């Protein structure tokens, strides 16, 4: 579905950093608009695992209500420092240098955006970080019309696990013809 072409100024600044750093992929605008929409429905603390250049966090910030806190972890300390500069004047966003586990001290989260495939596999730890009624958004899936989901001739066990885990009610959403994501609400 078409959406407005305007993007928030903060998102533009993170996309500029993305180009400067040679990132060939970042959070798609379709995913970003969904994150902003979901952030508008949340209170408390929102988190992003895998900051990259901060595009996801910028989208979350663009929709977040006053008083909502956003934390994001980036393993590359040099990149984290550059992203921290972009968010320096944004009171509700904190970019933390370190791996994703550095965010555990900020949990529980009312929304958790996971953009790192390897981390998605650790559903038990992630489930413990999400408050009851909280939402996980898992990005960067390839759409599959089969069940179980098949990608490149193999079962996508991460997607299958999230869609069938009793701790969540989950749905896969296509955001374009070549990309989908999962939204999982913690019971």
N, C-alpha and C positions, 0 to 999 in steps of 0.2 A: 504494500500500500504506500502511496506517496505520502510524504510528510513535509513540513515546512523546511525550507532550505537554510534558514537562519540557524546559526549555532551560537550558544553563549560565548561571550568574550573569553572566559576562563578556559573553556574547551578549546577555543582557537589557539590560545597561548600554549596549551599542552600539545596540540597538534603541530605547532611550529617547532617545539622541542623534539617531537617525534621525527620530523623531517631533518632537523639538524643532527640528530643522533643516528640517522639512517635506519630507523625502524620501518619495516615494510608493512607491518600490520599493527593496528591498535584497535581499541574498541570501536566497532562500527557505529555510525550515527543511529541506525535502527535500534541497536542494543542500548546505546546511550540514552535515547529518548525513553526507552522502557525503564532504564535505571532511574532516570529523573522522575518518571511517573510513580514508580514504586517508592522511591525515597520520599515523595510528598505524602505518602500514607503512613510513614514510619515515625516513631519517636525513639529516643534513647541513642544508642550507638550503632552506626553503620560501619561496615569494614570492607576493604578490598584486599584480597590476597593476590599480589603480583601487580604492583603499582605501574611498572614500566615507566612511561613518561607522564603518567597521571591523568590520562584521558578519562578512564572510568571514574576516578575520584572527582574529576571536574564535572562530569555528568551527574553524579550523585549529589554534589554540592549545588548544582543548578536547580534541583528539585526539592532539596531538603528544607524542612520547616525550621524556623528559628528555634534554637535550643537543641537541635540535633547535632550530634558529634560524628565526625567521619575520621576513621583511622585507616592507614594503608601502609603496607610493608613492602620495601624494595631491597632485594639482596645486594644489588650493585650500589655501593656506598656513594660513588661519584654521581651516578644517575639520581640517587635519592637526594643528594645535595642540590642538584639542579632543579628537581621537582619541588623541593622545599622552598626554593627562591620564588617559584611561580605562586605557591600558596601562602607566602609570607604574610600577605595582607588579608588572608581569609581566616577568620577567627575560629571557624568550626572544623577545620581540616588539619590533621596532623599526619605528616609523612614520617614513618619510622624506618631508619636504616636497619636491615637485618632480614632474616628469612621469615616466612609466614608465621612461624611459631612465636615470634616476638609479639604478635597481636593477642595471644592467649590472655595476657594480663588485662586486656580491655573488655573481654567477654563478660556477659553474654551480649550477642548482637541481635538487633531486630531485623537487620538485613545484612547478608554476607555475599559479596560478589567475588566469585572464584574464577580467575582467568589463567590458572596454572593447572594443566592437565594432570600432572603427577600428584598434586595436592588433592584433586578431586577423588582420587582413589582411596584416600584415608577418610572414608565416610564416618567412621566411629568418632574420630577426633573432631571432625567438623560438626557433627551432630551435637556434640557437647558444647560447642561454641555458640550455638543458635538458641535463643530463648524460645519457650513455647509460643507458638503463633508467629515466630520469626520466619523469614524467607531467605532461602539460598538461591542465588542466580548463578548458574554454571554455564560458561560461555565456550564457544568454539567447537561446536559439534557439526558433523556433516549429516544432513537429513538422511533418514533411512525409512523406507516404507515397509520394512520387514519386522517381524517379531520372532525371536529376539533381534534387536537392531544389528545389522550387518554393515560393516565399513571395511572396504578393501578385502573382502572375502572372509572377514573374521568377526565374531561376535564382539560388539562394543560392551565389554563387561562393566565399565564404569557407568555408562548410561543405564544399562540394565539394572545395576545395583541401586542407583538413585531412584529409578522409576518403580522399584518393587519393595524398597525398604519400608517396613511398617511404621517407622518413626516419622515418615513424611507422607504427604499427599503431593504428588508431583505431576508435572505435565511438560512435554516437549513442545516448543513453539518454533516454527520456522520464522526466521526474520528476513530471509531472502531465499532465492531458489537454491543457493549453495551453502546456506548456513542455518543452524538452529541453536537453540539454547534450552536449558532446563530451568524451570522454576519449581522449587520444592519448599512447601510450607511445613514447618515443624509442628507436629501434633502435640 
